[in-house]
């Protein structure tokens, strides 16, 4: 990581800069949807 200077409200701040790692958001949504489908499958048998 490196530090960059960004300006907010006419004041300069030194902030840590990083590049986003692609794929984490998509993987999270896939895992969450599989978990929801699995719980629906499990609890459907209880009714």
Number of C-alpha atoms within 10 A of each C-alpha: 7 7 11 11 11 13 10 8 5 7 7 10 12 10 12 11 12 10 6 7 7 8 8 10 9 10 11 11 11 11 11 12 12 12 12 11 11 12 11 11 11 10 9 9 7 6 4
